[in-house]
Amino acid sequence: MTISLTRICLGGLLAASLAGCGDKPAAQEETRPVRTTRVAATDTADIQRYTAEIRPRHESKQSFRVPGKIDTRLVEVGQQVGAGAPLVRLDPADIGLELAAKRAQLAAARSDYTQQQTDLVRYRELLGQQFISQADFDRRQNGVTVAREKLRQAEADLGVSANRQAYATLTAERAGVVTYVDAEPGQVVQAGQVVVKVAVPGELEAVVNVPEARLAEFRTAEAYTVQLWAGGRQYPAQLRELSPDADAATRTYTARLTLRQPDADVRLGMSASVATQGRAPETAVPQLPLSAILDEGGKHYVWVLDGQTPRVKKRQVSLGRIDSRQAEVSSGVKPGEEVVTAGVHLLRDGMAVRRLASAAPGKPALATSQENGKAGNQ
């Protein structure tokens, strides 16, 4: 009897143990940590800033019209010069020798022409006395014509040499201040090589190199403001010129903006910044960082947190203007809604998520370093 009771107890314990092994705990739902931001709308114009340099609107690039060796440099950078003032002189030795040779050629041509005229008078008398033929007289008359043309050529050559002598002295085309000099005694320069730059006083401009991605919005900006790095003074400006071709090296477009009300604080060569203000939208437009936008099949989506769980819901949106950091959302979300900004490719519709930190309107939620590591690894 005792043995049977013992067997019954052992059997019951074994059955209970087997029954316990058969029960499995319910699978825990995956909760993915996410960074979020609250949709913020703005009705203010977008402002962009560019690095600029103050330059004169008119700057004369001076170069010699003839090649030669520099003999004398007459100006320094920063020096004020008047119109016609000498800037640099070439060595006059070679040009002087050339001029002397042309004068000698002119004298010889003039003497030959005079002799040909005298001979023609004699030949005319001989023809009247029938001592020479008409053909001989015609040849002598043609010699006079040739001598006359050689005289004209010699006169022209002398004029060219005289001009070359005048070109040996480089003079200022307009009054202004010297901003660049590349001329030292003994230096050999070619015709057309720029050796001096003279800035014409008057209108000042801010010169900006505009990146390709910013070209359209720079051209259509509502307002331009130039701010000096030294002192921080600001001046309204107007876009005067925008290069149609990009620089081959920098792939940027050169823009020149005229300062409307410059004062004595604005000087040539100063560093500055140009702020462009775009057109303000007629109504407040929601904006989101580009990292919040999911692109699938040419359509755009965002993940919106729905409810207190919270869970994410995939929602299609329409985009407006897009720049390098954010995009305008013309439809699909409302200001105040919370949107995922990181890991959008890892989510599923209805997935439970966990905020890494509270989101402020228009700013992505921040996370601790430990949570950032978890979000990046998942």
ABEGO torsion letter per residue (X at the ends): XAAAAAAAAAAAAAAAAAAAAABBBBBBBBBBBBBBBBBBBBABBBBBBBBBBBBBABBBBBBBABBEBBABBABBBGBBBBBGBBABBBBAAAAAAAAAAAAAAAAAAAAAAAAAAAAAAAAAAAAAAGABBAAAAAAAAAAAAAAAAAAAAAAAAAAAAAAAAAAABBBBABBEBBABBBBBBGBBBBBGBBABBBBBBEBBBBBBBBBAAAAAAAAABABBBBBBABGGBBBBBBBABBBABBBAAAGBBBBBBBBABBBAABBBGBBBBBBBBBBBBABBBBBBBAAABBBBGGBBBBBBBBEAOBBBBBBBBBBBBBBAABBBBABGBBBGBBBBABGAAABBBGBBBBBABBBBBGBBBBBBAAAAAAAAAX
